[in-house]
Amino acid sequence: PMLKGQLCTVRHLVNADLNTFIALANDLPSRGEYFSPHFKSPETMRKEFMQHGFVTEDSELFVIEDALHHVVGVITHFKSRTPVTREIGYRLFDLKLAGRGYMTEACKLLIDYLFNVHPYHRLELLTAPENVASVRVAQKCGFRAEGTLRQSFFINGHYQDVTVFSLLRPEWQAQYL
């Protein structure tokens, strides 16, 4: 699907994007302090793309493109702990673009797609509690904080807490009534 918003478009990766995408995804400085410094080799990423275009039963990857067709970020949804739940993850590639609403809009587009096209009942989003920008995206998209998974991620040499946010189908539906 191609999900079009006012600020951005959320779409699958195509062959023409691959080199740029790999460079952006593997750019360590842009990862900031909330993303693991581990990355896949370009060869592995190319192989995966050729096999399934980063779309499988377990996960589906989309790029976020601005009005000028520049790839500004990535958003995915993937298998969570139960079959009725799907987890969403996202990353803005250029931190200078933070605060412009790209991620909030991309997230809303993906939420609508997931609830309209799939039978999921619950969407989850995990973020470090001190990652203020990510917490704001979750809140603006209607997610509620549920609790903390203590020291559950090991990033940049130390264990980090993450906050679990969730959005239930009835809560999403209520936004449109």
N, C-alpha and C positions, 0 to 999 in steps of 0.2 A: 504493500500500500504506500501511497504518497500522501502524507498528512500535512495539509497546508494551513499555516496560521498567518497572522498579520506580519509578524516579525521574522518567522522562520518556516522552513519546511523540514519535516522529519521523513527520511526515506532510507531504503536499503542502500548499501554500498554497491557501487558499480565498478567495473574494471578500471575505468578512467580515474576513479578516486584512489585507487589502491596505493600508489607510491606516496601521495600526499598523506593519506590516512596513516600509513605505517610510520612515516616521519613524525607526524603529530602525536600518535599514540605512544611512540617510544621517546618522546622528548622529555627527559627527566626533569629539567627545571620547571616545566609547566605542571608537573604532577603535584607540586606543593607538598604540604606535610600530611595530607590525609590519604594519599594513595601510595600503595606499595611501590618501591622502586624496581620490583621484578617486572621484566617484560619479555615478550616472546620475540624470537629472532624474526627478521623480515622473511626468511625462507619459510619458517613455520606458519607465519601469518598468510603468506601467499598460498601455501599449500591448503590451509584451512579455507581460504576464500575460494580457491578453485574447486574444492570438494563440495562446499555447501553455501558459499556466500555469507558465512556467519549467521546462517539461519538453520536451526535444528529444533527438534522437539523440546530440548532442554533450555535453549536460549535463542533470542532473536536480537540482532544488533541493528541499530539505525544510526545514520549520521544526521547531525543537525546542521542545516545550511542556512546562511543568512540571505537577505534579499539579492545580494550580488553573487550568489551561488558559491560563496566561500564556506568550506566546512569549518564550523566554529566549535563543534563538540560532538559527543557521542552519547546515546541513551540506549539502554538495553532492558529487556525483561527476561527473567529466567526462573527456573524451578526453585520453589521454596520448600519449606518443611512439610507442607500438606498439599494434596492435589487441588484444593480449592483456592490456594494462595499463589500469588506470583510476586516476585520481588523485582523492583525497579532500581537500576543504578544509572548514574550519569556523571559526566565529566566535561567541563568547559576546557577547551584546549588553551585559550589565551586569556589569562587572568585579567588582562586590561578590558576584556569585554564583560566582566562581572557587573551585575547590577543593572543590566539593560533589559532584563526580562526574557532573554532567550531560553534559559533553562526552565523557567516557570511555564512558558508557553509550550515548549517541547514536551514537558511532563504532562501538562493538561491534554495535549493532543494524544499522547500515548495512553493516558488513563481512559479517555473516551474510546479510543480504539480497542483497548483490552476489554472494557466492560460491554461495548457494543458488539464485538465480534466473537468474544470467548465467554464461556460460562463461569469464569472466575468470580468468587464471592468477595475476595479480600486481596488488596494490594499492600505490599510492604515496602518500606524504604528504610535503609539503615544508614545512619550518619553519626560522625563524631559529634558529641554535644557542643563542643567548642567551635565546630564548623558552622559559624553563624549563617553564612550564605546558603548553605545546603539546608539548614533547619528552616530558613525563611521560605525556600522553595517548597518544602514539605508542607508548611503551614498554609501558604498561599494556594496550594493545590487541595486543601481540605483534609490533609492527613492529621491524625492525632497521635501525640506521643503516648506510648504504652509502657515503656520501661527501659531499663538499661541492661545491656549484655556486658557484664563487667569483664574488662581486660580480654576481650574476645578477638581483637585484631592485633597482630604484631607488625608494626610499621615503623620504619626508620629507627630500629634498635630498641623500641620499647612497646609494651602492651598498652593498648588503647581501649577505653570503653566505647561502646556505640549505643546510640538511642534507637529503639525500634519505633517507627511510625507506621500507622496503618490507616487504610481507607476501605470501608466496607461498601458493597454495592448499594444498600439502601441509603447510605449517607451521600453517595455520589448522585443517586437518583433524586434525592431531596433538593439538590442544588438547582435542578431544572424545573421544580414545581412552583 
